[in-house]
Amino acid sequence: MREAILRKDGGAARAPLWHKQGSAMAVPKRKTSPSRRGMRRSADALKAPTYVEDKDSGELRRPHHIDLKTGMYRGRQVLKVKSAEA
C-alpha cells in the first residue's frame, strides 16, 4: 500500500491538475535531424557585402544604394555632393 506524502503543514501533497494530461510545456514530437538543424542555421552565416561598379562614375557602390561620390541614384541627383575644397 502506498503512503501519502505529507507536507510540512500536515496536508497531503497533490499533483498539479495537468499532471495526468501530459506535459504543461510544448515539447517536440520528434528529434530534429542534423540536416534540418543545418538548414535552419544556414541563415545565420555572415555574408560578404556585394558591390557593383557604377555605370557612370566607375566607382564601387552597394546595389540599390546612392553613389556617394556623385550623389546619383537611378539616374537622378538625390544628394548634394560637398566640394573637395572644403
C-alpha positions in Angstrom: 0.0 0.0 0.0 1.2 3.5 -0.9 1.7 6.1 1.8 0.6 9.7 1.2 3.4 12.3 1.0 2.9 14.7 3.8 3.7 18.4 3.6 5.2 20.3 6.5 1.8 21.6 7.5 0.4 18.1 7.7 -1.6 18.1 4.5 -1.1 15.6 1.7 0.8 16.8 -1.4 -1.3 16.8 -4.6 -0.1 16.5 -8.2 -0.8 19.5 -10.4 -4.0 19.4 -12.4 -2.1 19.0 -15.7 -0.2 16.0 -14.4 -2.5 13.4 -15.8 -2.9 15.1 -19.2 0.8 15.2 -20.0 3.4 17.9 -20.1 2.5 21.6 -19.4 5.1 22.9 -21.9 5.4 22.4 -25.6 7.7 19.6 -26.4 8.9 18.5 -29.8 7.4 15.3 -31.1 10.5 14.2 -32.9 14.2 14.8 -32.7 15.4 17.4 -35.2 17.6 15.7 -37.8 21.1 17.1 -38.4 20.0 18.1 -42.0 17.1 20.1 -40.8 19.2 21.7 -38.0 21.8 22.7 -40.6 19.2 24.2 -42.9 17.8 26.3 -40.1 21.3 27.5 -39.1 22.3 28.3 -42.7 20.6 31.7 -42.5 22.8 32.6 -39.5 26.1 32.7 -41.5 27.7 36.1 -42.2 27.7 37.0 -45.8 30.2 39.3 -47.5 28.7 42.6 -48.8 28.3 42.8 -52.6 29.5 45.7 -54.6 28.8 46.7 -58.2 30.6 49.2 -60.4 28.6 52.3 -61.1 27.9 52.7 -64.9 28.6 56.5 -64.9 31.4 57.1 -62.5 33.0 53.7 -62.4 33.1 53.8 -58.5 32.2 50.7 -56.5 28.9 51.0 -54.6 26.3 48.8 -52.9 23.4 47.7 -55.1 20.2 49.8 -54.6 22.3 52.5 -52.7 23.2 56.0 -53.6 26.6 56.6 -55.2 28.3 58.7 -52.5 30.9 60.3 -54.9 28.3 61.7 -57.3 25.1 61.7 -55.2 23.2 59.9 -58.0 20.6 57.1 -57.6 18.8 55.6 -60.6 19.8 58.4 -62.9 18.6 61.2 -60.6 20.6 63.6 -58.4 19.3 62.8 -54.9 22.2 64.1 -52.8 24.2 67.3 -52.9 27.9 66.5 -53.1 30.3 68.5 -51.0 33.2 70.0 -53.0 36.7 68.7 -52.4 37.8 72.3 -51.4 36.0 72.2 -48.1 
